[in-house]
């Protein structure tokens, strides 16, 4: 249970007030339970006409020589004296009525305390799960892109949904039982000790044996649960891949292949789930059997004590003892079920922690420097690799303010990596990138990225309105500002032509728009940000001829007096760049203007010839 208590130390402190109130109410309900069922002893004595010991009068409690035994003796003497006096004055029926009323009143307060114990636990349970979800979301946003390139999206979704739900249903729902039941068990054991310490010591020898048997089954359940959640992640990954590649699946008639792959994984998950549920269902009957065996043994041993000549326990007290002992069985069973659930939930929490505990290597420095572009951007001896393969090898590049730099080359040559390093989506292995002499790692990540606007090859839009997609990341954007940005990006006309204009929802990833419209919308977003550095990652490659003409016109307006880095496959879009850098296998092999590179008759010339052909 060490992992469980570590989980509590991480998430429970903000709700310790509720936890304290829960424990207080639980202790109160346990004490009231002992007091209320204590009325059984005189009731049984009256019903079975067991004579009470002779008492000479009420005894005061000697506080100077106080002990448990003296307190117990005084309590029994005074109770017997009260019953004797009352029976002589009013008869046995009257005493039974008084004891019944006492039982009802104490039970009312006991159940009220039990309710408030659960009442105060609910804010803790729901708050911890909320905090876990918030932390996962914040962690996902803060993690570098390298983390997601090594993880499957479907598995990450499974951790956010399935695993967090499992933590909620298994760990958080068991919190009440895990705090309540040990308190009940301790209080009941104290009451049992007061009645007969010999019998209670005998019981304490039996309980660890049952606990060990239940614990061994719980360990196996945790391992099975981890396997089940991992297989659930595989299922989610396959669904995510199917949704993303549905067009290709249909085009290649691969429906049956995808179905069979999913069926195999789903069947494997079913077998693991069956194993988990069967082992989980074993908890109740096993605890029931172990409880009855223990009760039978206690009956035998307690009965032998009563039948002995020097009995230290009366028959009515033994019945009360058995009542308390039987009341321990339910908390013990609940505790074992909670332990099962916790083991299952901790397996899911371990998967969630792979996100929460992931290292974020792209962080702000302790003493950040201000950063701004007034002169130039400098790539100095840049080396970068994904795992073992070097993607960039000693690249040097200077980009003066207001100039347009184009990066061209074959796929995998390092063009996109070059621009991903500038906003610190990744950090370089060796070398440095400076803006006006300030290393970008010495400034706040927010300040570095605030200098840049990015338009990707695939327009990344959100399931929201035109207005919110354009104003994304820009605080306090006015409708006039958004409309002006849409006009610059040649997006205004098709936006106002929709039913609700700028308030129209564009669907998931802009599915209600054409490719050209999506791209112009993402360009409008960059226009509104008005950044000093503009990064265009093949921004026009997904457009038809008419859309490309409109977008190219908008981009040329946007690029005026702005530092621009363009990644392009269509070489016709970069003829007017101030500098064209040709990349090959992680190095800049040629650089110059379009005319200069054509005259070299090298890589660039061959790329142009291939496109012309």
C-alpha positions in Angstrom: 0.0 0.0 0.0 3.0 2.3 -0.1 2.1 3.5 -3.5 -1.4 4.3 -2.3 -0.1 6.5 0.6 2.3 8.2 -1.8 -0.7 9.0 -4.0 -2.5 10.5 -1.0 0.5 12.6 -0.1 0.5 14.0 -3.6 -3.1 14.9 -4.0 -4.9 14.9 -0.6 -3.2 17.9 1.3 -5.5 20.6 -0.3 -8.5 18.7 1.2 -7.1 17.8 4.6 -10.0 19.7 6.2 -12.5 17.3 4.7 -10.3 14.3 5.6 -10.1 15.5 9.2 -13.9 15.9 9.4 -14.4 12.5 7.9 -12.1 10.9 10.5 -13.9 12.7 13.3 -17.3 11.6 12.2 -16.1 8.0 11.6 -14.6 7.9 15.2 -17.9 9.2 16.6 -20.0 6.7 14.7 -17.7 3.8 15.9 -18.0 4.9 19.5 -21.8 5.3 19.3 -21.9 1.8 17.8 -20.2 0.3 20.8 -22.3 2.3 23.2 -25.6 1.5 21.5 -25.0 -2.3 21.3 -23.7 -2.2 24.9 -27.4 -2.1 25.8 -27.6 -5.8 24.7 -25.9 -7.0 27.9 -28.7 -5.8 30.3 -31.4 -6.7 27.8 -30.1 -10.3 27.6 -29.7 -10.5 31.4 -33.4 -9.4 31.8 -34.8 -11.6 29.1 -32.9 -14.7 30.2 -33.4 -13.8 33.9 -29.7 -13.8 34.7 -29.2 -12.5 38.1 -26.9 -9.5 38.4 -24.1 -9.6 41.0 -24.9 -8.2 44.4 -24.1 -4.5 44.6 -24.1 -2.4 47.7 -24.5 1.0 46.1 -23.2 3.4 43.5 -19.4 3.7 43.4 -17.5 6.9 42.5 -14.5 6.8 40.1 -11.1 7.0 41.9 -9.2 9.4 39.6 -6.0 9.2 41.6 -5.7 5.5 41.0 -7.4 5.4 37.6 -7.0 2.3 35.4 -9.0 0.5 32.7 -9.9 -2.3 35.1 -11.1 0.1 37.8 -13.1 2.1 35.3 -14.7 -1.1 33.9 -15.5 -2.3 37.5 -17.1 1.0 38.5 -19.1 1.1 35.2 -20.5 -2.4 35.6 -21.3 -1.9 39.3 -23.2 1.4 38.7 -25.1 -0.1 35.7 -26.1 -3.1 37.7 -27.1 -0.9 40.6 -29.3 1.2 38.2 -31.0 -1.9 36.7 -31.6 -3.4 40.2 -33.2 -0.2 41.5 -35.3 0.3 38.4 -36.5 -3.2 38.3 -37.5 -3.0 41.9 -39.4 0.3 41.3 -40.9 -0.3 37.9 -40.4 -3.9 36.8 -38.4 -5.5 33.9 -40.7 -4.2 31.1 -40.0 -0.6 32.0 -36.3 -1.2 31.8 -36.7 -2.9 28.4 -38.5 0.2 27.1 -35.8 2.5 28.5 -33.1 0.4 26.9 -34.9 0.3 23.6 -35.3 4.1 23.5 -31.6 4.4 24.4 -30.8 2.0 21.5 -32.9 4.1 19.0 -31.4 7.4 20.1 -27.8 6.2 19.9 -28.5 4.5 16.6 -29.9 7.8 15.2 -26.8 9.7 16.1 -24.6 6.8 14.9 -26.2 6.8 11.4 -26.1 10.6 11.2 -22.3 10.5 12.0 -21.9 7.8 9.3 -23.7 10.0 6.8 -21.6 13.1 7.5 -18.4 11.0 7.3 -19.4 10.1 3.7 -20.6 13.7 3.1 -17.2 15.2 3.9 -15.4 12.6 1.8 -17.2 13.5 -1.4 -15.4 16.9 -1.9 -12.1 15.1 -1.4 -12.8 12.3 -3.9 -14.1 14.6 -6.7 -11.5 17.2 -6.0 -8.5 14.8 -6.3 -9.8 13.4 -9.6 -10.3 17.0 -10.9 -6.8 17.8 -9.9 -5.4 14.8 -11.7 -7.2 15.7 -14.9 -6.0 19.3 -14.6 -2.4 18.2 -14.0 -2.5 15.8 -17.0 -3.8 18.5 -19.3 -1.3 21.0 -18.1 1.5 18.5 -18.4 0.5 17.6 -22.0 0.6 21.2 -22.9 4.0 21.7 -21.3 5.7 18.6 -22.6 8.0 18.9 -25.6 7.0 17.6 -29.0 9.6 14.9 -28.7 7.5 13.1 -26.0 4.6 12.7 -28.4 6.7 11.5 -31.3 7.6 8.5 -29.2 4.1 7.8 -27.8 1.0 6.6 -29.6 -1.8 9.2 -29.5 -4.4 6.5 -28.8 -2.5 5.3 -25.8 -2.2 8.8 -24.4 -6.0 9.2 -24.9 -6.5 5.9 -23.1 -4.5 7.2 -20.1 -6.4 10.5 -20.0 -9.8 8.8 -20.3 -9.8 5.1 -19.3 -7.0 5.2 -16.7 -8.2 8.4 -15.0 -11.7 6.9 -14.8 -10.2 3.8 -13.3 -8.4 5.8 -10.7 -11.7 7.6 -9.9 -13.8 4.4 -9.8 -11.2 2.3 -8.0 -8.9 4.4 -5.8 -11.1 7.5 -5.0 -14.3 5.5 -4.5 -12.3 3.3 -2.0 -11.0 6.2 0.0 -14.0 6.2 2.3 -13.6 2.5 3.0 -9.9 2.7 3.4 -10.1 5.5 6.1 -13.4 4.4 7.7 -12.9 0.6 8.1 -9.5 0.7 9.9 -11.0 3.1 12.4 -14.0 0.9 13.0 -11.8 -2.2 13.3 -9.5 -0.4 15.9 -12.4 0.8 17.9 -14.2 -2.6 17.9 -10.9 -4.3 18.9 -10.5 -1.9 21.8 -14.1 -2.8 22.9 -13.3 -6.5 22.6 -10.2 -6.1 24.7 -12.2 -4.4 27.4 -14.6 -7.4 27.5 -12.0 -10.2 27.3 -8.4 -9.7 26.5 -7.7 -13.4 26.3 -10.3 -14.0 23.7 -9.2 -10.9 21.7 -5.6 -12.0 21.6 -6.8 -15.3 20.2 -8.7 -13.4 17.5 -5.7 -11.3 16.6 -3.7 -14.5 15.8 -6.4 -15.5 13.3 -6.8 -12.2 11.5 -3.3 -11.8 10.0 -3.6 -15.3 8.4 -6.8 -14.2 6.6 -5.2 -10.9 5.6 -2.1 -12.6 4.1 -4.3 -14.8 1.9 -6.3 -11.8 0.6 -3.1 -9.8 0.0 -1.6 -12.5 -2.2 -4.6 -12.4 -4.5 -4.5 -8.6 -4.6 -0.9 -8.6 -5.9 -1.9 -10.7 -8.8 -4.8 -8.4 -9.5 -2.6 -5.4 -9.9 -0.4 -7.1 -12.4 -3.4 -8.2 -14.4 -4.9 -4.7 -14.3 -1.7 -3.1 -15.7 -1.9 -5.6 -18.6 -5.5 -4.7 -19.1 -4.9 -1.0 -19.3 -2.0 -1.4 -21.6 -4.2 -3.5 -24.0 -7.0 -0.8 -23.7 -4.4 1.7 -24.9 -3.6 -0.4 -27.9 -7.4 -0.6 -28.7 -7.6 3.2 -28.5 -4.6 3.6 -30.7 -6.1 1.4 -33.3 -9.4 3.3 -33.3 -7.5 6.6 -33.6 -5.5 5.2 -36.5 -8.7 3.9 -38.2 -10.4 7.3 -37.9 -7.4 9.1 -39.2 -6.8 6.7 -42.1 -10.4 5.8 -43.1 -10.0 7.2 -46.6 -6.9 5.0 -47.3 -8.5 1.9 -45.7 -11.5 2.2 -48.0 -9.3 3.0 -51.0 -7.2 -0.1 -50.6 -10.1 -2.3 -49.6 -8.4 -3.1 -46.3 -11.6 -3.1 -44.2 -11.3 -6.8 -43.4 -7.7 -6.5 -42.5 -8.4 -3.7 -40.0 -11.4 -5.5 -38.6 -9.3 -8.7 -38.0 -6.6 -6.7 -36.3 -9.1 -5.0 -34.0 -10.9 -8.2 -33.3 -7.6 -9.9 -32.2 -6.7 -7.0 -29.9 -10.2 -6.8 -28.5 -10.4 -10.5 -27.8 -7.1 -10.3 -26.0 -8.4 -7.4 -23.9 -11.6 -9.4 -23.2 -9.6 -12.4 -21.8 -7.5 -10.1 -19.6 -10.6 -8.3 -18.4 -12.3 -11.6 -17.6 -9.3 -12.6 -15.5 -9.4 -9.3 -13.6 -13.1 -9.5 -12.9 -13.0 -13.1 -11.8 -10.2 -12.4 -9.4 -12.1 -9.3 -8.2 -15.3 -11.3 -7.6 -13.2 -13.8 -5.5 -12.7 -11.1 -2.8 -16.3 -11.2 -1.4 -16.8 -15.0 -1.1 -13.2 -15.5 0.1 -13.6 -12.9 2.8 -17.1 -14.4 3.7 -15.6 -17.9 4.1 -12.6 -16.7 6.1 -14.9 -14.6 8.3 -17.3 -17.5 9.1 -14.3 -19.8 9.8 -13.0 -17.2 12.2 -16.4 -16.8 13.9 -16.7 -20.6 14.3 -13.3 -20.8 15.9 -14.1 -17.8 18.2 -17.4 -19.5 19.2 -15.5 -22.6 20.2 -12.8 -20.9 22.2 -15.2 -18.4 23.8 -17.6 -21.1 24.7 -14.8 -23.1 26.4 -14.0 -20.1 28.5 -17.6 -19.7 29.6 -17.9 -23.4 30.5 -14.7 -23.4 32.5 -15.0 -23.1 36.3 -13.0 -19.9 36.6 -14.7 -18.1 33.7 -13.6 -14.5 33.1 -16.6 -13.6 30.8 -20.4 -13.9 31.3 -22.7 -15.4 28.7 -24.4 -12.1 28.0 -21.0 -10.3 27.7 -19.9 -13.0 25.3 -23.0 -12.4 23.1 -22.1 -8.7 23.1 -18.5 -9.7 22.3 -19.7 -11.8 19.3 -21.9 -8.9 18.1 -18.9 -6.6 18.1 -16.7 -9.2 16.5 -19.3 -9.9 13.8 -19.4 -6.1 13.1 -15.7 -6.2 12.5 -16.2 -8.7 9.6 -18.1 -6.2 7.4 -15.4 -3.5 7.7 -12.7 -6.2 7.1 -14.5 -7.4 4.0 -15.0 -3.8 2.8 -11.3 -3.2 3.5 -10.3 -6.2 1.4 -12.6 -5.2 -1.5 -11.1 -1.7 -1.3 -7.6 -3.1 -1.3 -8.5 -5.0 -4.5 -9.9 -1.9 -6.1 -6.9 0.2 -5.0 -4.5 -2.4 -6.6 -6.5 -2.1 -9.8 -6.5 1.7 -9.7 -2.8 2.0 -8.8 -2.0 0.1 -12.0 -3.8 2.8 -13.9 -2.2 5.5 -11.9 1.2 4.2 -12.8 0.3 4.7 -16.5 -1.0 8.2 -15.8 2.3 8.9 -14.0 4.2 8.2 -17.2 2.7 11.5 -18.4 2.7 13.4 -15.1 6.3 12.3 -14.3 7.7 12.8 -17.8 10.6 15.2 -17.9 10.1 18.6 -19.5 13.5 19.5 -20.7 12.4 22.7 -22.4 12.1 25.1 -19.4 12.6 28.7 -18.6 16.0 29.7 -17.1 16.3 30.9 -13.5 17.2 34.4 -14.6 15.6 34.9 -18.0 16.9 37.6 -20.3 14.7 39.9 -22.4 14.7 39.1 -26.1 13.6 40.9 -29.3 14.6 41.1 -32.9 16.3 44.2 -34.1 19.2 42.9 -36.0 19.5 39.2 -36.9 18.9 35.5 -36.1 22.0 33.3 -35.9 22.2 29.5 -36.1 25.7 28.7 -35.0 27.1 25.2 -35.5 23.8 23.5 -34.9 23.7 19.7 -34.2 20.5 17.9 -33.5 19.3 14.3 -33.6 16.2 12.2 -33.0 17.4 9.2 -30.9 20.6 8.0 -32.7 20.2 9.6 -36.1 21.7 13.1 -36.6 19.2 15.3 -38.5 21.3 18.5 -38.5 25.1 18.4 -38.6 27.0 21.6 -37.9 24.6 24.0 -39.6 25.4 27.8 -39.7 22.9 30.4 -40.9 22.4 34.1 -40.4 19.0 35.7 -41.0 19.0 39.5 -41.0 15.9 41.3 -39.9 13.4 42.0 -42.6 14.9 39.4 -45.0 13.2 36.3 -46.4 15.0 33.0 -46.2 13.9 29.9 -48.0 14.8 26.3 -47.0 14.5 23.7 -49.8 15.6 20.2 -50.2 14.4 16.6 -50.3 12.2 15.1 -47.6 14.2 14.3 -44.5 17.0 16.8 -45.2 16.3 18.7 -42.0 14.2 21.7 -43.2 11.4 21.4 -40.7 13.8 20.6 -37.9 15.6 23.9 -38.6 12.4 25.9 -38.0 11.2 23.7 -35.1 14.4 24.6 -33.2 13.8 28.3 -33.4 10.6 28.4 -31.2 12.1 25.7 -29.0 9.8 22.9 -30.0 13.0 20.9 -29.5 16.3 21.9 -28.0 19.6 21.5 -29.9 22.2 19.0 -28.9 25.2 21.2 -29.7 25.7 24.8 -30.8 23.3 27.7 -30.2 20.6 29.8 -31.7 20.7 33.5 -30.9 18.3 36.5 -31.6 20.3 39.7 -31.5 23.0 37.9 -29.6 20.7 36.4 -26.9 20.6 32.6 -26.8 17.0 31.6 -27.0 17.6 29.2 -24.1 18.4 32.2 -21.9 15.0 33.8 -22.5 11.5 32.7 -21.4 9.9 30.2 -23.8 6.8 32.4 -23.9 8.9 35.4 -24.9 10.7 33.5 -27.7 7.5 32.2 -29.2 5.7 35.5 -28.8 8.1 36.8 -31.6 6.8 34.2 -34.1 3.9 33.4 -36.2 3.6 29.9 -37.8 1.6 28.7 -40.7 2.0 24.9 -41.2 1.4 22.8 -44.3 -1.6 21.2 -42.5 -3.9 23.9 -41.2 -4.4 23.2 -37.4 -7.8 24.5 -36.5 -10.1 23.9 -33.6 -13.8 22.9 -33.2 -14.8 26.5 -32.6 -16.0 29.6 -34.5 -14.2 31.5 -37.2 -13.7 34.4 -34.8 -12.1 32.2 -32.0 -9.9 30.4 -34.4 -8.5 33.6 -35.9 -8.2 35.3 -32.4 -6.5 32.1 -31.0 -3.6 33.2 -28.7 -4.3 36.9 -29.1 -5.7 38.5 -26.0 -8.5 41.1 -26.3 -8.9 40.8 -30.0 -11.7 43.0 -31.3 -14.1 42.1 -34.1 -12.6 44.8 -36.2 -9.1 43.4 -35.8 -10.3 39.9 -36.7 -12.2 41.1 -39.7 -9.1 43.0 -40.9 -6.9 40.0 -40.5 -9.4 37.9 -42.5 -9.4 40.4 -45.3 -5.5 40.4 -45.5 -5.7 36.6 -45.7 -8.4 36.7 -48.4 -10.7 34.8 -46.0 -13.3 37.5 -45.3 -15.6 36.8 -48.2 -16.2 33.1 -47.6 -16.5 33.7 -43.8 -19.3 36.4 -44.1 -21.0 34.2 -46.7 -21.8 31.5 -44.0 -25.0 31.6 -41.9 -23.6 33.2 -38.8 -20.5 34.9 -40.2 -17.6 35.0 -37.8 -19.7 33.1 -35.2 -20.1 30.1 -37.4 -18.6 26.9 -36.0 -16.1 25.3 -38.5 -16.3 21.7 -37.1 -13.6 19.3 -35.9 -10.3 20.5 -37.4 -12.2 22.7 -39.8 -13.9 19.8 -41.5 -16.7 22.1 -42.8 -14.1 24.0 -44.9 -12.1 23.3 -48.0 -8.4 22.9 -47.8 -7.8 26.3 -49.2 -10.2 27.9 -46.8 -8.6 26.2 -43.8 -5.2 27.4 -44.9 -6.3 31.0 -45.4 -7.9 30.9 -41.9 -4.6 29.8 -40.3 -2.9 32.6 -42.2 -5.4 35.1 -40.9 -4.5 33.9 -37.4 -0.8 34.7 -38.1 -1.8 38.0 -39.5 -3.7 39.0 -36.4 -0.7 38.1 -34.1 1.4 40.4 -36.3 4.8 38.7 -35.3 8.2 40.1 -36.2 9.2 36.6 -37.3 7.1 34.6 -39.7 7.6 30.8 -40.3 5.8 29.3 -43.4 6.1 25.6 -43.4 5.0 24.7 -47.0 2.0 27.0 -46.4 0.7 26.9 -50.0 1.4 23.3 -50.9 -2.1 22.1 -50.1 -3.9 24.8 -52.2 -5.5 24.7 -55.6 -4.3 27.2 -58.2 -7.0 29.9 -57.4 -6.5 29.5 -53.6 -2.7 29.6 -54.0 -2.9 32.9 -55.9 -5.1 34.4 -53.2 -3.0 33.1 -50.4 0.3 34.0 -52.1 -0.9 37.6 -52.5 -1.8 37.7 -48.8 1.5 36.2 -47.8 3.4 38.8 -49.8 1.6 41.6 -48.0 2.3 39.9 -44.7 6.0 39.3 -45.4 6.7 43.0 -46.1 9.2 44.4 -43.6 9.1 41.1 -41.7 11.7 38.4 -41.1 10.4 35.3 -42.9 11.6 31.7 -43.0 9.9 29.7 -45.7 10.0 25.9 -46.2 8.8 25.2 -49.7 8.6 22.3 -52.2 7.0 24.5 -54.9 10.1 26.5 -55.9 8.0 29.0 -57.8 6.9 30.5 -54.5 10.4 31.4 -53.4 12.0 33.0 -56.5 12.0 36.4 -54.7 13.6 35.2 -51.4 16.7 37.1 -50.3 18.5 33.9 -49.6 17.7 30.3 -50.6 19.4 27.5 -48.6 19.5 24.0 -50.1 19.6 21.3 -47.5 20.8 17.8 -48.0 21.2 15.1 -45.3 21.2 17.7 -42.5 23.6 20.2 -44.0 23.3 23.3 -46.1 25.0 22.4 -49.3 24.1 25.5 -51.4 23.0 29.0 -50.6 22.3 32.1 -52.6 19.6 33.8 -54.6 17.5 31.9 -57.2 19.6 33.2 -60.1 22.9 32.4 -58.3 21.9 28.9 -57.5 20.7 28.2 -61.0 24.1 29.4 -62.3 25.8 26.9 -59.9 24.0 24.1 -61.8 24.0 21.9 -58.6 21.3 20.5 -56.3 18.9 23.5 -56.6 19.2 23.5 -60.4 18.3 19.8 -60.5 15.3 20.4 -58.2 14.1 23.2 -60.5 14.5 21.0 -63.6 12.6 18.1 -61.9 9.7 20.4 -61.1 9.7 22.0 -64.5 9.6 18.5 -66.0 
